[in-house]
Amino acid sequence: MHFDESQYEESRLISLLADDSEYAFQLLYDRHRKKIYQTALRYLKSPILAQEVVQDVFMKLWFNRRKLNSDQPIGAWLYTLTKNNLLNRLKKIANEWNAMKEISMVSEVAVNNVENRLQESQYNELLEEAVRSLPVQQQKVFILARRHHLTYLEIGEKLGISALTVKTHMSRALEAIKKYFSDKGILVSAIFILLLL
C-alpha cells in the first residue's frame, strides 16, 4: 500500500473512531498493538506488564478518541503514550525497590537490635551468676562500685577498709568475673564487663 493511501486510511480510521466506531478501534489496535507490546517488553522484561501497557495505551486512545487530530499520525501519539506509561511504571518499580530496600534495612536493624538485646540479656545473666560466685567482700565492693556508682574512697568508708584495699578487691573481682566468662567459653575484657553495667 502506498504511503499516502496508508495515511489517508489511518486518517479515515481516526475520524470513524471519533464517531465511536469499534471497528476502526479494532483496526488501529491490530495495526499498532505489536509494536507497543514489544517496546514495553523491552523495558519491563515482563509479558504481563507489557500487556498491561498495551491495554492502558488503547484505553487512553478510546477515551481520547474525540480529541484526536485526524491529520496527525496516530502512531506518534500512541508512542508518546507508551513512553509516558513506561516512564511512570519504571519510576514506580524503582520506588518499590527503594521501599523494599529500606524495609529490609529497617528489619535487619530490628533483628540485630533483638539479637543484641538477647545477647546483652544473656551476658547480664552470666554476670549476675559471676558476681554471686565472688567472695562476699569482693561482691560488696563490685556492687557498690558498679551499681551504686560509689568511689573507692566512699566504699572504703562504708565497709571500713582503705581505698587501696577496695581497689584490690575490685581488681580481683574483675579478674574472677573474666575467668567465669572464659570458663563458659566467652572471651571478654574487664572493660567489657564494666560496659555491661
Secondary structure as UniProt FT lines:
FT   HELIX           3..18
FT   TURN            19..20
FT   HELIX           22..44
FT   HELIX           47..63
FT   TURN            64..67
FT   TURN            70..71
FT   HELIX           74..132
FT   HELIX           136..146
FT   HELIX           152..159
FT   HELIX           163..183
FT   TURN            184..185
FT   HELIX           190..196
//
